[in-house]
Amino acid sequence: MKEETRGALERRVKELEEVIARKGVGSDYVQKARRVQRDINIALMLGAATTIVGIAAWALLSSGDE
């Protein structure tokens, strides 16, 4: 019972925080920051994938020359 109550309270607090983030003071800034963070994460994933593919290609091509 205690865990259920705690979980319900945590969900309510999270919902309230989301409402404040969407409609409260500075909500535009929060939304912009989330978009920027998402774009940075995508760029990092693409950069890492490109690096891995490049290293794999280099390893395959350099081992074929020997």
FENPE-V81246 format. One record per residue. N is the residue number from 1. PHI is phi in radians with two decimals (NA if undefined). PSI is psi in whole degrees, 0 to 359 (NA if undefined). Layout:
<<N PHI PSI> <N PHI PSI>>
This chain:
<<1 NA 319> <2 -1.10 317> <3 -1.16 322> <4 -1.12 317> <5 -1.12 316> <6 -1.10 316> <7 -1.10 319> <8 -1.13 318> <9 -1.14 319> <10 -1.11 320> <11 -1.12 318> <12 -1.11 318> <13 -1.11 318> <14 -1.11 318> <15 -1.07 317> <16 -1.11 318> <17 -1.09 321> <18 -1.15 320> <19 -1.11 316> <20 -1.10 319> <21 -1.12 325> <22 -1.37 323> <23 -2.08 352> <24 -1.48 184> <25 -1.12 129> <26 1.44 12> <27 -1.13 326> <28 -1.10 319> <29 -1.13 318> <30 -1.12 316> <31 -1.12 319> <32 -1.12 318> <33 -1.11 321> <34 -1.12 319> <35 -1.13 317> <36 -1.09 316> <37 -1.09 318> <38 -1.07 315> <39 -1.11 321> <40 -1.13 317> <41 -1.07 318> <42 -1.10 316> <43 -1.09 320> <44 -1.15 319> <45 -1.14 317> <46 -1.14 320> <47 -1.11 318> <48 -1.15 318> <49 -1.11 318> <50 -1.10 318> <51 -1.11 316> <52 -1.12 316> <53 -1.12 319> <54 -1.11 317> <55 -1.14 319> <56 -1.12 316> <57 -1.11 316> <58 -1.08 317> <59 -1.12 318> <60 -1.17 318> <61 -1.25 323> <62 -1.30 330> <63 -1.34 337> <64 -1.33 337> <65 -1.36 339> <66 -1.39 NA>>
